[in-house]
Amino acid sequence: MWDKSAIWAGTVENQTNQWATSAVAEAKSIGYWNQLLSEKVIGLDIQSDVTHGFNGRLIGTSMGQQYAYLIAAGHNQRASHRIRSAGASRTGEVYVLIHMRSGEFELETSSHDALLRQGDSVLLSATEAFKFSCPENTSSLVLRFDHRWLKKWIPLANDCIGQRIDGTCGWGQTLSSALWNIEPSEVADWSNPPADVADQVVGLLGLALNPATLSTSKGAILKRMYGIFRSRFGEPLLCPAEVAAEIGISKRYLHQLVSSTGST
């Protein structure tokens, strides 16, 4: 076993945000890659036919309270994610949105099997088991979202775990176009605050996911919202932020829901 500090060898996280398996001996590359992704992104058990000299590279940055990672990895990679107890991983309860940049990603979850190609996306959760294989070299953008924050935008996000988002049509294409513009190494140069970009991305994600699921979620939230309006209408200090907090959604999403009904 190597010293855990090897993960940070040659880097300072809040400056370069870059890590690579070249930082350790070839015989330790797979173990290093496992620990690196589990520390930074989501807990994985990775295996490969390349037992010595496996190549992987990770570039990351923060987007407000969320995180963006560009991941490139060698071929013959197989991995599984098992549900772990709270606190077992530094990343905790998170969602990850994977956007394929190159290669293929064969995914299996409890409810979906999917083959992702360039431009496709998928939402996964640290609270649900999954496994995947990549028969060739791959690169992908991975956005890591806090689960509470994401559920304010997409309350029934768990119903969409593992669902392939086609990057060639509809809102999936719009989402893919936005994700192609995110390069972790360039976030510091953006004219817009990174947190605002994260908000825009998750808004597009909500549109790109299963419309039937989202419409059911939207109807339930609207019903609860109107119930609060009726029961608390006489309160002079009642405001959108308080209503949104009671429901468990963001104020921006509340405004979007009301606007979609033709109201203000």
Beta strands, then each sheet from edge to edge (+ up, - down):
strand 1: 18-20
strand 2: 45-48
strand 3: 56-63
strand 4: 66-73
strand 5: 77-81
strand 6: 94-102
strand 7: 105-109
strand 8: 113-116
strand 9: 121-125
strand 10: 130-134
strand 11: 138-146
sheet 1: 1+ 3- 4+ 11- 6+ 9-
sheet 2: 2+ 5- 10+ 7- 8+
end
